[in-house]
């Protein structure tokens, strides 16, 4: 089981085999590296980068340096291909169709336009060598009507992302229809579904030669088609492709290699946020607006079309007016994320392209559950619900476990702006401060302050942010800043590798390390979040150095009404409020 690596620069895929190099074709050498993400629980992510070397035969140097120039697009993907037999893609029971437009059957629930690009990433896509079979039973069909079946190809999990293929089968009477088709090469990587078109929807007047009295059906009956056992299955190859990096060439350095006896081209690429860090924008003062509106305004000012996926809670927080004068979009966007207590992730997806994701940290899946022992005492246990499991035997034992006070705070202060009116009627912004502290923590660790400057415009929002940050910056959990996963080791699965590699699914990915050695605190099962890493492709496989942060943070925690009725205060033992804020139902 392997995930290969495909590197494309300026629309041309770079060769990776020794045979290609012997034929005089520029070839990528081992050692492609991609660092991404953030370092601690309180950081914002930095720009992701890609670096690698290409061996360039002397005769190909001129063309290669012209092709691989600063500004050219770079895409790195990883693909795993397996063989499947009669895998069900779509399954429907009895249903009635009355509409005249084609009825589309998507392979999964569709999303609002532009939202959640990874909603279908767990579903199979068209791959070379795959073929599909559509079957259904027509149980009732209006006179002269026809049932036509079409393949449908989706480039994303949205209704408008569908393309109707050519007709593959037609039925003119009740019975079973079956048709097998192979997607055209142009649709490889697309999700495959089917559509039905009933036409005409009811009998035409000139076909109804009998007298009115001889028809026992209603008009609705005569315009109704019923079907059952609708299915779409797939055989042959199944592929899973993850977008690992998407950006532009920033540097290219050509050097002679005595080892290879030819030049090598060292290439560095950066994601789109590097451009936003170097850009400067200015504008008239911006008004009070939501964080979502502020982000849209910043991106509009850059003149670029960058999609945003914004979680509801931070997106609706309101920000004070600001005067923008020669500031970088990157700084302004990170200010919004900091002000809302969210994480601004730069990402890319094969259906959406480059985009920003504003993640609500409180929306992360809680990886602990509340249980009761035989005597009724409450205790916490790890929950794998919604998490990606990675066996510890795939991880290098030479990992680092840290527990320090680098991001510990006992007092958190948050600056916010209040709009005030001077005696002369002048409206201005006055800086205010909201504070949160934990007396017990203060007594144990002493005064350790964390100060956050925000663009918030209300004390309530600032106080909430201070309290949430205090909870996130608690002492305690062990952090694993460098866990190295060799994806060739037994226990590695395609599904887990794809989740960790892909730029969309890896952001804050909940992970359970299972079967961890007893010497590791929290063994045998340790819940963590993936917040960064450095990925290397070498010797034909991926090595993933993961930056993991502890899971004991407030997330989608348990509600009061979900607590067991038998759970009394006395049975809560030593559990704290902070513990319960990290517990799911």
N, C-alpha and C positions, 0 to 999 in steps of 0.2 A: 504494500500500500504506500503510494507516494503522491504528493502534490507537486507537480512540475512547476516550472517558472517560465513565464513568457515575458520578454522585455521588448517593448515597441517604442521606437524613437522616430518622430516625424512620420508616423504612419507605416514605418518599415519594421518588421520583426527582426531582431538581431539573432543571428545563428548562435547555437550553443554547443555544437558537437565538434570533436577533433577532425572528423571527416570534412566538415565545412571549411575549417581553417586550412587543411591540406589542399583544398580546392581553390584557395585564394580568396575566400569569403571572410570579411571581418567577423570575428567571433567573440562573444562575451566570455570572459574568464571567470573562474570561481571567485566568490567573495562578495557578491552583491549584498549591500547592507542598507537597512531601512530603520532608522530610529524614529519614534513617534511618541506623543502623549505628554504626560506631566510626571513630576517627580514625587510630590507629596499630596496629602489630602487637601491642602489649601492652595495649591498652585493652579494656574490656568495652563492649558496645553501650549506647547511651543509648535512652531512649524515643523512638519515632518519632512525628512530629506531622503534622498536615495543616492548612493555612490557605488560605482563599479568600474571595472576596467575592460576595455575591448582590445583584443589583439588585431592589428591592422596590417595585412600584407602590404608591402611597399607599393605595389601597383594600384592598390585600392585607397591609398591615403587621400588623394585629392578629392575623390567623390565622398569619402567618409566624413572628412572635416567639413565639407559643404553641407552634408545632410545633418550631421550632429552638431548644430550650432546653438549658441545661447538663445533661449526663447522657444525652441522646438518642444513639442509635446512629448512627454514620457509617460508610459503606462506600464505598470508591472502587475501581472495577474498570476494566480496560481490555480491550476485545474487538476481535478482528480476524475478519472474515468473508470467506470465499472460496468459489468454486464448485468442486465436485469432480464427477468422473464415474466411477462404478463403482469406488469405492475399497474394497478388501477390508479388512474389520474382523476377521473370524474365518475361518480356513481349517483344516479337519481332513480327514484321510484315512479309511481303513477302520477301523472299530472295532466292538466288540461291547458291547451294553448289556444288563445283567441286573437292574439295580436297579429297585425299584418307585417310588422317589421321583423327582421331576424331575431330569434331569441338566443342570446349569448349565454354560454355556461362557462363562467370563469373557473380556473383551477383552485381558487381560494377566494375569501371575502375581499372585495375591492375596497380601496382606500380613497379618501378625499383627494382631489387633484393635488399632486406634489407631496402628499404626506407619507410618512413611514415608507421610504423606498425599499426597506428590507423585509416588508411584510411577507413576501413570497420566497425569500431567499432559501428557505428550507425545502422548497418544492423543486422537483426536477425540471430541467430545461432541455430543449432540443439539442442533440449531439449527433455528430457524424456516425452513421450506422444504425441510428434508432428508427424504428417504424411504429406507427400507431394504428390502432383498430377502433373504429367507432361502431357501436351496435345499439339498436333500440327496437322495441316492439311498437308498431302503430296499431292501436286497438280500435280507433274510430277515425274516419276521415271523411270530410264533406264531399259530396259528388263533384267530380272534375278537379278536385284539389290535388296538389302534389306536395310531398314533404321533401325538401332538399337539405342535404347535409354539407356543411362547409367546415374546413379547419379554420381556427382562429389563432393568431399569433400575438402574444402580448409582450411588449418591451418593458412594461412596468405593471405594478399592481393597481392600475387605475383604469377606469372604463374607457377613457379616451385613448389609451395606449394600445388598443386592439386593432389588428389588421385582418380583414377577411380574406381567406385564401380561395382558390378555385373550387367549384362544386366537386364533391367526391362520390355522391350517391343520390338517387332520387327514388321515391316510392309513390305509386299512384293508387295503391289499395292497402287495406289493413294487412299486417303481417310483420315479419322480421326483416330489418335492413342491417347490412353489415358492409363496412368499407374499410380497407387498409390503405394508408398513405404514408409517404416519407416526406418530411419537411424539406423544402428547398434549402440549399446551403446558406442562402441569405438570411434564413431564420434560425440558424444555430445560435444557441444562447438565449432564445426567446422561450417564454412559457407557451405551451400548446394547449388549446381547448377546442371546443366545437361549437357550432351554431346551427340552429334549425330555422328554415324559412318555409312557412305554409302559404301557398299561393295557388289559386285565390282563397281568401279566407272563408268564403261561402259559395254556394252554387250561383252561377250566372243565370240571369233570367231566361236566356234563350235555351238553356239546357233543361229547364223545368217544363217538360211537355205534358205532364199530367194535370188533371184538374185540381183546384185547391183542396177539395174534400178528400183527396187520396193521400195527402201529406199529414202524417200524425205528429211530426216533430214541430217544435217551436222554431222561430227564426234563429234564436240563440243556438239551438241544437245544430242547425244547419251551418253554423259558422264556428263550430267547435271541433278541434282535433284533440284526441287523447293519446298519450303515449305511456309506455312503462319500460322499466329495465334499460334506461339510457345509461351507457357506459363508454368511457374512453380508456383504453389500456395501452401500455407501451411495452415493446420488446426491444432487445438490442442494447446499445450503449447508453449509459446514463452518466452525465457529467455534472460536476459542481465547480463553478468558477468564482473565485474571490478576487475583488479588486484590492490589491495590497498597497499600491501607491499610484497617485495621479498628480502630475505636476509639469514643470518646464525645466529645460536645461539651464543651469545658472553658470556652470564652469566646465570647460573642456581643456585638458592639458595633454599635449602630445609629447611622448618621450621615447627614446630608443631603449629596447630591452635586449641586453646581451644574452639573457637566458633563452628568449624566444627567437633571437636574431631577426627581430622586426620591431617596428614602432608599436607602442601601446597608447591608447587614448583613455585617460582617466576622466570619467564623466560624473558630475554632481548635478542633481536636480532638486528643486524645492517645490513645495505645494503653493497654492495660490495665496496663502496668507503672508508669504514672504513679500510679495508685491504690495500687499496692503500695509505692511510695516514700513516700506520705503516711500509710499505715496503720501502726499500732503494735500489736505482739503481744507477749504474755508467756506463759511456760509454766514448768512444773517442769523441772529440768535434763534435757537430752536425753542418751541413752546413746551409746556407740560404735555407729556404724552406717555403712552404705555411703552414698556420695554420692547415689545414686538414692533411698534410703530417706529421707535428710535432706531432699531436695527435696520428696518426697511429704509429709513431715511438715510442712514450712513451708507448703505450699499448703493442706493440710488445716486448719491453724491459722487461715488467712484465712477459712475458711468458704465459699470459692469453688470452683467446679468448673473448674479450668484443666488442660488436658491437658499432658503432658510427653512429649517424644521425646528419649530419652537414649542417646547412643552408649555401647557396652559398656565400653570401657576406663576412661573417667573415672567412669562410673556405679558401677563395682565398687570404686573406691578407698574406703578406710575413713577416717572422721573421728573425732576425739576428742570426748568429752562436752563439752557447752557449757551454760551457764546463760543462758537467754533472758529478758531483762527489758526490756520496752518498746523493742523494736527493730523496724525496718521489714522486712517480708518481702523487699523489694528488696535491702537490704543483706545479709541473710542468704543469699539466693540467689546474689548476686554473690560472697560469701565462699566458697560451695561451688565456684563456677566457678573462682575464683582458686586455691583449694586444689588443684584437680585439673588445673590447667593447661589448662582448657577454655574455651570461649566460650559464654556464656548468651545466646542470641538470643531476643528476643520476636518472635513471628510470628503469622500468621493464615492460614487456608486455608479455602476455601469448603466443604470437607467436614468439617473438624475444628474450625473456629472458632478462637478464640484459643488459643495454646499456647506453651510454652517449648521451645526446642531446645538441649540441651547438646551442643555440637560438640567432638569430639576433633580437635584440630588435626593430630595425627599421622595422622589418617585421610583428610586431604585428598589428592586425586590429585596425584602428582608430575608436573610438567610438563616434565621433561627426560629424555632417554634417553641411554644410553651407546653410543657407536659406535667403530669402529676405521677408521682411514684405510688407504690401500693399503699403507703401510709397517708397519702394525700398531699405530701409536700411538693411544692412547685419546683421545677427545674427547667433549664433551657437545653435544647438539643439542636443540632444542625439540620436544616431543611434543604433538600436538594431540589425542591419544587421550583421550576423555572430557571435552574442553574445548569451550566455546562460542567460535566464531571470530567476531571483529568486524573488518571491514576498516578500516584506518586512514583511508581517505578519508571515512568517516562521522564521524570525530572532528575537532573543531576544532583547527587548528594552534596556536592560542593556549593550548596546554596547558602545565602546569608539571611539570618533571622535577626531583625532589629526591634528593640523596644527602647525608645529614648524619648526625650521631652522636646525634640526639635519643633514640633508643631503643637505642643501643649500650651493651653491658655487657661488661666484662672479668672481673668477679667477680659471682657471683650467690649470695646467701645466702637460705636458706629456713628460717623458724621452724616448728617442729612441737612437739607436746605429747606428753610421755611420762608415763604413769601410774606414780606412785611411791607407796611406803608409808613413812610416817614411823615412827620408833622406837616411838611410842605406838600404832601400828596405823592411824593416819589415812591414808586414801587421798587423794592430791592429784595435780594436774597440774603437771608441771615443764617449763618451756620449754627446748627444745633448738634447735640450729642445724646445718643441713647447708650445705656450701659447694661451689661448682663454679667453677673458673677456667681460663683458657686462657693459659698462659705466653707463647706467641708473640703473642697479641693484647694481652696486658698490656704486653709490651715495646714494641709498636708504638704503642698508643694511651694507655698509662698507666692509672692506676687509675680505673676508672669502675664504680661498684658499683650493683647493683640488689637491693633488699631486698624479700622477699615474706613477709608474715605469713599463715599458713595454719592450718587446723583439722586437719591431718594428724596421725596418731597413730603413725607409724613412721618410723625413720631412712631405711629403704630407699626409701619413697615420696618423702620429702623430697629425698633425694639425686638421685633420678630426675627430679623436677620441676626441681631446680636445673640439672641437665645439659641438660634439654630447653629450659629458658628461655634458658640461655647460648647454645645453638645458634640459637634464634629471634632473639636480640638481637645477632647478629653484624653487623659492618659490611659494607658492600659494595653490595647491590642498590639499584638506582634505584627510587624510589617515584613514582607518578603520583597526586598527591592531588586533581587536578582535571582529568579528561578529559571534555570535553563532547561528547555524542553527539546529533546531530540525526537523529531516526529517519526523517525524510523523505528523507534523502540516498541516492543509489543505492548499493547494497551492503547496506543494512539489510534483514534478513529477519524474517519474522513469528516464526520459531522463536527467534531470538536476542533479539528485543525482549521476547517473552513470558518468557524465562528471566530477563532482567535486571529486568523490572518486578515479577514475582510475588514476594510476600513469603516464600514457601516456598523457591523455587528460587534466589533471588538471594543467600542467605546463604553467603558464602565461595565463590561461584561461580567455578570455574576458567575463565579467559578467555585466548585467544590473540589479541593485536592483530596482524593480518597486514598486510604491505605497508607497514610504517612507514618514514618518510623516513630517509635515511642519517644525518642529524644527531642522531637520537635514539639514545642508548646502547642496544645490544642489537638494533638493527635487523637484518633487516627484520621478524622475528617475535618478539614480546615476550610471555612468559607472565606472567600476573598473577592475583591473586585479587580478587574484588569484596567489599569489606568495609564499604561504606557508600556514601552518595551523597545527592543532593538532586534530586528529580524535579519537573519543571514541565510542566503541560499548558497550552498557549497556542497561539492561531491554529490550532486543530484538530489539533495533533500534540504528541507528547511530546519534551521535551528532557531528557536524562539526564546529570546531572553526576556522574561516577563517582569514587569513592574507591578507588583500586587499590593493593594492596600487592604487593611483589615475591614471586615464586614460589619463590625459592631458600630454602625452609624444609623441614625434615624432614616427609615425608609418607609415603605408601605406597611406601617406597623398595625398591630392588632387593635381593635376597637374595644371600648368598655363592654359593649353588649356581647362580644365574642368570647369573653372570659368564661371559663367553666363555672357553673352555678355553685359547685362544691368548693371553689377556691376562696378561702377566707384569708384575711390579712395575716393571721398567724402562720398560715401555710405558705406564705410567700417567701419565708426564710430571709435570706440575705439579698434577694433580688432588689435592684434599684429601679427608679423611674427610667434611667438611661438604658438599663437592660431591656426593659419592656418596650422602649421606643425602637428597638432593633428586632422585635419579634413579629412574625407574621401569624396569621390565623391558621 
